[in-house]
Amino acid sequence: MVTPQTILVPITNSPESFEAVGIAVTLAKPRKGRVYVVHVIEVNRSLPLNAELESEARRGEQLIRRAEEVASELGFQVYGQLLQAREAGQAIVDEARDREVEAIVMGIGYKTLIGSFQVGRTADYVLKNASCQVWVVRQPMAGTKSHSE
């Protein structure tokens, strides 16, 4: 397996997202690669796609700044962008294709629905439709400790 040099990291307000940023930076830094960080604002179908969603945009910009801080602490610069789309999964796959990245690194929580683990709608779409590698960073199950603890 070849270590990816250009990486896209979709972020949300979750610890897993920022862990994914750290992993992407760790992968890209030795090869002088690039890491693109995106936050997708999903626009309700009752609104026009280019609707001004000020509070969501503010939160998204804060998340991008936080991702930039995580990368900066590791001595690396990431390139952040805020996107608006109907579906986050499709926006992530399209952005990865447009930027010709070699991998998507995404963080997901550990969610159960009816007693069974669910990867989530966005991650499921990305895993099924991305033409590049997809790396998933999942939080530990509740009640267990990770190796770093």
N, C-alpha and C positions, 0 to 999 in steps of 0.2 A: 504494500500500500504506500502510495506517495503522499507525503504530508502536504496538505493544501497550502497554497501561498496567498490566494485571495478568498476571503471568507465573509459571509453575510451573517450577522447575528440579529435576529428579530428580538426586541425587548418589550417586556411588560413590567409592571410594578411587582416584581417577584425576585426573591433571592436567587432563584435558579437562572433567571435572565442575566444577572450580573456575574454569576459564576460562569455562565457560557461566554460572556465577554472576556473574562480572565483566561479561560481555556483557549479561545480564539486568538487572543494576543500571544499567549505562550506558544501556540503553533506557528503563527505568522512571523513573530519577531526574529527568530534565528535566520529565516530566509528572506528577511527584509520585505515581507509581504504586506498586504493591505487588509484591513478589517473595516467593513462597512456595518454600521449599526443603524437599524431602522425601527421605528415605532409606527404601527399602523393604527389609525383611528378608523374604526368601522362606522360608516355612515348609514343610518337607518334608511330604508327604502322610501320612506315617506318624505325624505329631504333630498334636495339636489346633491349630487356627488361633491360639488364644490362649495357646499354650505360652510359658512363661517362658524366653526365650533370652537369658540375662544377658550373655554375652560379645558376642554380635551386637548387642545393644541398646547396650552400652557403646561398641563401635566406631561404631555409628550416631550416637550422641550426640556422639562426638568429631568425626565428619565434619560434623555440623550446626554444631558450634562453630567448626570451621575455615571453613565457608562464611560464618558470621556475621562472622568476622574479616576475610575477603576483602571482604565488603560494607562493614564498618566502615572499612577502609582507604580505601574510595571515598566515605566520608561518607554511608552509607546503611544502613538497618536492614532485614534480611530476617526472615521468619517461618519458623522451622524446625519440622518435625514428623517423627516416626518412625512408620512404618507397618509392619504385618505383613500379609502376603498370601501366597497360593499362587503367584501369578505377578506379577512386578513390573510388567510392561507393562499389565496390566488395572488394577492398583492406581493407576498413574500416570494412565491415561485417566479412571478413575472420580474421582480426586481433582481433576483438571482440570475435569471436568464439575461436580462438587459445589461447587467454589470459583468456578465461572464465569469461569475465566481466559481471556484472549484469545490466549495463546500458551504453548507448552511450549518451553523451550530446554534441549536435552540434549547433553551431551558424549559422544562415542564415540571409542574407540581405532581405530587402523588395523589391522584383523585380516585375515589371508588364510587361506582354507581351500581346499586343493587349488589353490593358485595364483591364486585370485580373491578380490577384496575382499568381505568379509561385514560387513553393518551390525550384526548381532547380533540375538538373539531379542527382547529387550526393545524396542530401538529400532524394529525391524521392526513389532512389534505397535502401538507408539505411532503410527508413521507411517501405518499402515493404518486405525487405529480412532479416533484423536483427532478431535473435532469442531471443534477450534480450530486455529490455525496451529501448525506444528511447525518449529522451527529446530534444525538439527543443527550442532554444533561438532565437527569431526573433527580429530584430530591429523595432522600431516604424515606422509607415507609415510617409512619408515625410509630414512636416507641422504640426505634432502633437508632444506633449511633453510627455515624459515618466514620471512615478511617481517619479523617482529620481531627476528630474530636478526642 
